[in-house]
Amino acid sequence: MKSIIIRSVEKPRDNHPQVLIKWFCEVFGLANDDEDNGIEEQILLRFAKAAYQGHGISSSELKLDKDIARSTVIYHLNRLMDMGIIIKRGRKYYLRAMDMSKTIEEIEYDLNREIMKMLDTAKEMDKLFEKGARQRKASL
């Protein structure tokens, strides 16, 4: 995982899979208003369905609603991989875990690990500042 965006977006009342996928895309900062709008929603929905069938999808097998260049599809697949939502094994892409909830749990684990690294580093930095402040006091 290289980077991830988490936005606070109110959960929809409708529990339809497409509505929930759209919500996930909004939370992850994937929803936008340009001409590619909806591509990541379609891709994520396809991978969520494929995960329940236990198989992956190659970029050429990924059928979307619009006629989209394969290079554009690969661009969006790479965005989802950078966020840790999907992974690539061989020629095929897969949802990171066996279902969406497990995928989100794995992303949560990644985020917690990075936060702990930040916290440890912040504590080290605080100790350095504290030590410097004590040395300045002692020299007065």
Rosetta constraint file for C-alpha pairs under 8 A:
AtomPair CA 1 CA 81 HARMONIC 7.16 0.50
AtomPair CA 1 CA 82 HARMONIC 5.06 0.50
AtomPair CA 1 CA 83 HARMONIC 5.31 0.50
AtomPair CA 1 CA 84 HARMONIC 4.92 0.50
AtomPair CA 1 CA 110 HARMONIC 7.97 0.50
AtomPair CA 2 CA 82 HARMONIC 5.22 0.50
AtomPair CA 2 CA 83 HARMONIC 6.43 0.50
AtomPair CA 2 CA 84 HARMONIC 7.93 0.50
AtomPair CA 3 CA 82 HARMONIC 6.28 0.50
AtomPair CA 3 CA 83 HARMONIC 5.68 0.50
AtomPair CA 4 CA 28 HARMONIC 6.96 0.50
AtomPair CA 4 CA 82 HARMONIC 7.66 0.50
AtomPair CA 4 CA 83 HARMONIC 5.09 0.50
AtomPair CA 5 CA 27 HARMONIC 7.53 0.50
AtomPair CA 5 CA 28 HARMONIC 5.18 0.50
AtomPair CA 5 CA 29 HARMONIC 5.77 0.50
AtomPair CA 6 CA 27 HARMONIC 5.42 0.50
AtomPair CA 6 CA 28 HARMONIC 5.03 0.50
AtomPair CA 6 CA 29 HARMONIC 6.73 0.50
AtomPair CA 7 CA 26 HARMONIC 7.24 0.50
AtomPair CA 7 CA 27 HARMONIC 4.63 0.50
AtomPair CA 7 CA 28 HARMONIC 6.35 0.50
AtomPair CA 7 CA 29 HARMONIC 6.62 0.50
AtomPair CA 8 CA 27 HARMONIC 6.32 0.50
AtomPair CA 9 CA 23 HARMONIC 7.55 0.50
AtomPair CA 9 CA 26 HARMONIC 7.10 0.50
AtomPair CA 9 CA 27 HARMONIC 5.92 0.50
AtomPair CA 11 CA 23 HARMONIC 6.90 0.50
AtomPair CA 12 CA 19 HARMONIC 7.33 0.50
AtomPair CA 12 CA 20 HARMONIC 7.14 0.50
AtomPair CA 12 CA 23 HARMONIC 7.18 0.50
AtomPair CA 14 CA 19 HARMONIC 6.77 0.50
AtomPair CA 14 CA 20 HARMONIC 7.78 0.50
AtomPair CA 15 CA 19 HARMONIC 6.83 0.50
AtomPair CA 15 CA 20 HARMONIC 6.43 0.50
AtomPair CA 16 CA 20 HARMONIC 6.26 0.50
AtomPair CA 17 CA 21 HARMONIC 6.04 0.50
AtomPair CA 17 CA 45 HARMONIC 7.77 0.50
AtomPair CA 18 CA 22 HARMONIC 6.14 0.50
AtomPair CA 18 CA 41 HARMONIC 7.86 0.50
AtomPair CA 18 CA 45 HARMONIC 7.05 0.50
AtomPair CA 19 CA 23 HARMONIC 6.27 0.50
AtomPair CA 20 CA 24 HARMONIC 6.24 0.50
AtomPair CA 21 CA 25 HARMONIC 6.24 0.50
AtomPair CA 21 CA 41 HARMONIC 6.07 0.50
AtomPair CA 21 CA 44 HARMONIC 6.98 0.50
AtomPair CA 21 CA 45 HARMONIC 6.34 0.50
AtomPair CA 22 CA 26 HARMONIC 6.27 0.50
AtomPair CA 22 CA 31 HARMONIC 7.56 0.50
AtomPair CA 22 CA 41 HARMONIC 5.77 0.50
AtomPair CA 23 CA 27 HARMONIC 6.15 0.50
AtomPair CA 24 CA 28 HARMONIC 6.10 0.50
AtomPair CA 25 CA 29 HARMONIC 6.08 0.50
AtomPair CA 25 CA 30 HARMONIC 4.80 0.50
AtomPair CA 25 CA 31 HARMONIC 5.47 0.50
AtomPair CA 25 CA 40 HARMONIC 7.26 0.50
AtomPair CA 25 CA 41 HARMONIC 6.37 0.50
AtomPair CA 26 CA 30 HARMONIC 5.72 0.50
AtomPair CA 26 CA 31 HARMONIC 4.98 0.50
AtomPair CA 30 CA 40 HARMONIC 6.90 0.50
AtomPair CA 31 CA 37 HARMONIC 6.50 0.50
AtomPair CA 31 CA 38 HARMONIC 7.08 0.50
AtomPair CA 31 CA 40 HARMONIC 7.75 0.50
AtomPair CA 31 CA 41 HARMONIC 7.94 0.50
AtomPair CA 32 CA 36 HARMONIC 7.84 0.50
AtomPair CA 32 CA 37 HARMONIC 5.67 0.50
AtomPair CA 33 CA 37 HARMONIC 5.71 0.50
AtomPair CA 38 CA 42 HARMONIC 6.15 0.50
AtomPair CA 39 CA 43 HARMONIC 6.13 0.50
AtomPair CA 39 CA 64 HARMONIC 7.51 0.50
AtomPair CA 39 CA 73 HARMONIC 7.87 0.50
AtomPair CA 39 CA 76 HARMONIC 7.51 0.50
AtomPair CA 40 CA 44 HARMONIC 5.87 0.50
AtomPair CA 40 CA 76 HARMONIC 6.37 0.50
AtomPair CA 40 CA 77 HARMONIC 7.95 0.50
AtomPair CA 40 CA 80 HARMONIC 7.91 0.50
AtomPair CA 41 CA 45 HARMONIC 6.07 0.50
AtomPair CA 42 CA 46 HARMONIC 6.22 0.50
AtomPair CA 42 CA 64 HARMONIC 6.53 0.50
AtomPair CA 42 CA 65 HARMONIC 7.84 0.50
AtomPair CA 43 CA 47 HARMONIC 6.31 0.50
AtomPair CA 43 CA 62 HARMONIC 7.56 0.50
AtomPair CA 43 CA 64 HARMONIC 7.48 0.50
AtomPair CA 43 CA 77 HARMONIC 7.79 0.50
AtomPair CA 44 CA 48 HARMONIC 6.07 0.50
AtomPair CA 45 CA 49 HARMONIC 6.25 0.50
AtomPair CA 46 CA 50 HARMONIC 6.08 0.50
AtomPair CA 46 CA 62 HARMONIC 7.82 0.50
AtomPair CA 47 CA 51 HARMONIC 5.96 0.50
AtomPair CA 47 CA 56 HARMONIC 7.40 0.50
AtomPair CA 47 CA 57 HARMONIC 7.51 0.50
AtomPair CA 47 CA 94 HARMONIC 6.39 0.50
AtomPair CA 47 CA 95 HARMONIC 5.55 0.50
AtomPair CA 48 CA 52 HARMONIC 6.88 0.50
AtomPair CA 48 CA 95 HARMONIC 6.51 0.50
AtomPair CA 48 CA 99 HARMONIC 6.51 0.50
AtomPair CA 48 CA 100 HARMONIC 6.50 0.50
AtomPair CA 49 CA 53 HARMONIC 6.86 0.50
AtomPair CA 50 CA 54 HARMONIC 6.17 0.50
AtomPair CA 50 CA 55 HARMONIC 5.55 0.50
AtomPair CA 50 CA 56 HARMONIC 6.31 0.50
AtomPair CA 50 CA 57 HARMONIC 7.59 0.50
AtomPair CA 50 CA 94 HARMONIC 7.81 0.50
AtomPair CA 50 CA 95 HARMONIC 7.94 0.50
AtomPair CA 51 CA 55 HARMONIC 6.01 0.50
AtomPair CA 51 CA 56 HARMONIC 7.21 0.50
AtomPair CA 51 CA 94 HARMONIC 7.01 0.50
AtomPair CA 51 CA 95 HARMONIC 6.10 0.50
AtomPair CA 51 CA 97 HARMONIC 7.67 0.50
AtomPair CA 51 CA 98 HARMONIC 5.52 0.50
AtomPair CA 51 CA 99 HARMONIC 5.91 0.50
AtomPair CA 52 CA 98 HARMONIC 6.86 0.50
AtomPair CA 52 CA 99 HARMONIC 6.65 0.50
AtomPair CA 54 CA 98 HARMONIC 7.39 0.50
AtomPair CA 55 CA 94 HARMONIC 7.16 0.50
AtomPair CA 56 CA 92 HARMONIC 5.38 0.50
AtomPair CA 56 CA 93 HARMONIC 5.25 0.50
AtomPair CA 56 CA 94 HARMONIC 4.67 0.50
AtomPair CA 56 CA 95 HARMONIC 7.70 0.50
AtomPair CA 57 CA 61 HARMONIC 5.99 0.50
AtomPair CA 57 CA 62 HARMONIC 6.32 0.50
AtomPair CA 57 CA 92 HARMONIC 5.04 0.50
AtomPair CA 57 CA 93 HARMONIC 5.28 0.50
AtomPair CA 57 CA 94 HARMONIC 6.64 0.50
AtomPair CA 58 CA 62 HARMONIC 6.38 0.50
AtomPair CA 58 CA 91 HARMONIC 5.82 0.50
AtomPair CA 58 CA 92 HARMONIC 4.29 0.50
AtomPair CA 58 CA 93 HARMONIC 5.88 0.50
AtomPair CA 59 CA 70 HARMONIC 7.02 0.50
AtomPair CA 59 CA 73 HARMONIC 6.86 0.50
AtomPair CA 59 CA 74 HARMONIC 6.53 0.50
AtomPair CA 59 CA 92 HARMONIC 7.31 0.50
AtomPair CA 59 CA 93 HARMONIC 7.62 0.50
AtomPair CA 60 CA 70 HARMONIC 6.94 0.50
AtomPair CA 64 CA 68 HARMONIC 7.48 0.50
AtomPair CA 68 CA 72 HARMONIC 6.63 0.50
AtomPair CA 68 CA 73 HARMONIC 6.94 0.50
AtomPair CA 69 CA 73 HARMONIC 6.55 0.50
AtomPair CA 70 CA 74 HARMONIC 6.17 0.50
AtomPair CA 71 CA 75 HARMONIC 6.16 0.50
AtomPair CA 72 CA 76 HARMONIC 6.42 0.50
AtomPair CA 73 CA 77 HARMONIC 6.16 0.50
AtomPair CA 74 CA 78 HARMONIC 6.06 0.50
AtomPair CA 75 CA 79 HARMONIC 6.43 0.50
AtomPair CA 76 CA 80 HARMONIC 6.37 0.50
AtomPair CA 77 CA 81 HARMONIC 6.19 0.50
AtomPair CA 77 CA 86 HARMONIC 7.73 0.50
AtomPair CA 78 CA 82 HARMONIC 6.02 0.50
AtomPair CA 79 CA 83 HARMONIC 6.42 0.50
AtomPair CA 80 CA 84 HARMONIC 6.41 0.50
AtomPair CA 80 CA 85 HARMONIC 5.41 0.50
AtomPair CA 80 CA 86 HARMONIC 5.79 0.50
AtomPair CA 81 CA 85 HARMONIC 5.75 0.50
AtomPair CA 81 CA 86 HARMONIC 4.91 0.50
AtomPair CA 81 CA 87 HARMONIC 5.64 0.50
AtomPair CA 81 CA 88 HARMONIC 7.82 0.50
AtomPair CA 84 CA 96 HARMONIC 6.99 0.50
AtomPair CA 84 CA 107 HARMONIC 6.57 0.50
AtomPair CA 85 CA 95 HARMONIC 6.26 0.50
AtomPair CA 85 CA 96 HARMONIC 5.57 0.50
AtomPair CA 85 CA 103 HARMONIC 6.58 0.50
AtomPair CA 85 CA 104 HARMONIC 7.88 0.50
AtomPair CA 85 CA 107 HARMONIC 7.60 0.50
AtomPair CA 86 CA 93 HARMONIC 6.66 0.50
AtomPair CA 86 CA 94 HARMONIC 5.45 0.50
AtomPair CA 86 CA 95 HARMONIC 4.37 0.50
AtomPair CA 86 CA 96 HARMONIC 4.59 0.50
AtomPair CA 87 CA 93 HARMONIC 5.60 0.50
AtomPair CA 87 CA 94 HARMONIC 5.36 0.50
AtomPair CA 87 CA 95 HARMONIC 6.31 0.50
AtomPair CA 87 CA 96 HARMONIC 5.40 0.50
AtomPair CA 88 CA 92 HARMONIC 5.74 0.50
AtomPair CA 88 CA 93 HARMONIC 4.28 0.50
AtomPair CA 88 CA 94 HARMONIC 6.18 0.50
AtomPair CA 89 CA 93 HARMONIC 6.18 0.50
AtomPair CA 89 CA 94 HARMONIC 7.56 0.50
AtomPair CA 95 CA 99 HARMONIC 7.22 0.50
AtomPair CA 95 CA 100 HARMONIC 7.74 0.50
AtomPair CA 95 CA 103 HARMONIC 7.26 0.50
AtomPair CA 96 CA 103 HARMONIC 5.57 0.50
AtomPair CA 97 CA 102 HARMONIC 5.60 0.50
AtomPair CA 97 CA 103 HARMONIC 4.86 0.50
AtomPair CA 97 CA 106 HARMONIC 7.82 0.50
AtomPair CA 98 CA 102 HARMONIC 6.56 0.50
AtomPair CA 98 CA 103 HARMONIC 7.34 0.50
AtomPair CA 99 CA 103 HARMONIC 6.23 0.50
AtomPair CA 100 CA 104 HARMONIC 6.16 0.50
AtomPair CA 101 CA 105 HARMONIC 6.20 0.50
AtomPair CA 102 CA 106 HARMONIC 6.20 0.50
AtomPair CA 103 CA 107 HARMONIC 6.33 0.50
AtomPair CA 104 CA 108 HARMONIC 6.07 0.50
AtomPair CA 105 CA 109 HARMONIC 6.22 0.50
AtomPair CA 106 CA 110 HARMONIC 6.30 0.50
AtomPair CA 107 CA 111 HARMONIC 6.16 0.50
AtomPair CA 108 CA 112 HARMONIC 6.06 0.50
AtomPair CA 109 CA 113 HARMONIC 6.13 0.50
AtomPair CA 110 CA 114 HARMONIC 6.34 0.50
AtomPair CA 111 CA 115 HARMONIC 6.10 0.50
AtomPair CA 112 CA 116 HARMONIC 6.09 0.50
AtomPair CA 113 CA 117 HARMONIC 6.39 0.50
AtomPair CA 114 CA 118 HARMONIC 6.29 0.50
AtomPair CA 115 CA 119 HARMONIC 6.08 0.50
AtomPair CA 116 CA 120 HARMONIC 6.08 0.50
AtomPair CA 117 CA 121 HARMONIC 6.15 0.50
AtomPair CA 118 CA 122 HARMONIC 6.05 0.50
AtomPair CA 119 CA 123 HARMONIC 6.18 0.50
AtomPair CA 120 CA 124 HARMONIC 6.32 0.50
AtomPair CA 121 CA 125 HARMONIC 6.15 0.50
AtomPair CA 122 CA 126 HARMONIC 6.09 0.50
AtomPair CA 123 CA 127 HARMONIC 6.26 0.50
AtomPair CA 124 CA 128 HARMONIC 6.37 0.50
AtomPair CA 125 CA 129 HARMONIC 6.30 0.50
AtomPair CA 126 CA 130 HARMONIC 5.99 0.50
AtomPair CA 127 CA 131 HARMONIC 5.98 0.50
AtomPair CA 128 CA 132 HARMONIC 6.15 0.50
AtomPair CA 129 CA 133 HARMONIC 6.11 0.50
AtomPair CA 130 CA 134 HARMONIC 6.21 0.50
AtomPair CA 131 CA 135 HARMONIC 6.23 0.50
AtomPair CA 132 CA 136 HARMONIC 6.25 0.50
AtomPair CA 133 CA 137 HARMONIC 6.24 0.50
AtomPair CA 134 CA 138 HARMONIC 6.12 0.50
AtomPair CA 135 CA 139 HARMONIC 6.25 0.50
AtomPair CA 136 CA 140 HARMONIC 6.59 0.50
